[in-house]
Amino acid sequence: MKLEVGMYARVQELNEVIIVKILKVEDDGFNADDNMYYMFSEVIKASHNIIDLIEVGDYVNGCRVIKINLESPLKYVKCINDNCFEEKEIKTILTKKQMENNCYRIDD
């Protein structure tokens, strides 16, 4: 997969999966909008369309995604509370791995 400036990438970083925007591509990796450098081997998938990187279980605009429709022309994600978001309406994404790693668990 050829990465280009302006694309979004879903990357595996240590124990976390995050989505970043590519700002500069170099020989063995790229710089992203979080001021980090990623190796090409850390990329799970990449796309010019951020909606292509969302998976069921991720959180979009604070809502957990239960369905993804990438059929043209109507690309959207559906959330657990019946909210649906088209790509232009997506403001925030939290991957399911980020949620798992950062949530507080209460022991019974």
N, C-alpha and C positions, 0 to 999 in steps of 0.2 A: 504494500500500500504506500503510495507516494503522499507524504504530508506536505501541506502548503500553508503559508502564512494566512491567517484568517479562519482556518478550520478549527473545529472543536475536537478534542480527544478525550476518550474515557481511558484513564490510566490506572494501573495497579502500582501503588506507592507503598512499599513495605506491607503493612497490614490493612491498608485502606484503599478504596477505589474512589477516585475523584474525577470530575469533568473540568477540563481547562481549555482555554483558548490559546492557540499557537500564535506567538508573536514573531519568532525568528527560527528558521530551520538551519541546522549546521550539519556537519558530516555524520555524526553518530547520534544526534538527538535534536532537541529543540528547547527553546525558552518559552515559558508560558506566562499568562497574565498574573500568576501568583508569585512571580519573580523566582521561580524554580526552574531547574534544568532537568529534563527527562530524557532517558535513553529510548531509542525506538523500540527496544525489547519490552518496555513497560506499557506500550500502547495495546489496549484491548481492541478498540476500534476507533475510527475517526470519520468525521463527516463535515461537510460545510453546513449541514442542517442539524442543529442541536437536538431536535426531536428524535433523530435517528439513534442517539446515544442513550436515551432513556429506557429503562427496563422496568418491568412490573416489580413493585416493591420499593422503588425510588419514591421520593417526595417531590412534587411539583407545586410551587406556590403554597407550600405548607400542607398539602394533601397527599395521602398515599395513593400511588398509581395502582389500579387493578386491571387496566386494559389499555392497549396501545393499538391505534389504527393508523397504519402508514399507507393505506390505499389512497391513490390519487383520485380526485383533487383534495379530498377531505382528510388531512393528517391531523390527528388529535390524540390526547391522552385522557383517559377517564379515571377519575379518582373515586375513592371509597364513599365519599359523600355525594356522589352523582354529579360533581362538577366535572366539566369537560373543558380542556384547554387546547386551543390550536397553537401552533408554534409561535405566532406573533404575540400570544398572551402569556407565554412562559417568562416569568421574571426570576424565579429561584429554583434550583435543583439541589436536592440532597440525596446522594446515593444511599441505597439500603445499607451498604457497608459503613458509610459515615454515620448513619443513624445508629446501627448496632454498636459501633465503637464509642459513641459519644453519649448514649443515653444512660441515665442513672437507674440502676436496678435495685429494687427493694427485696431483701431476703425475707422469707416468711419464717 
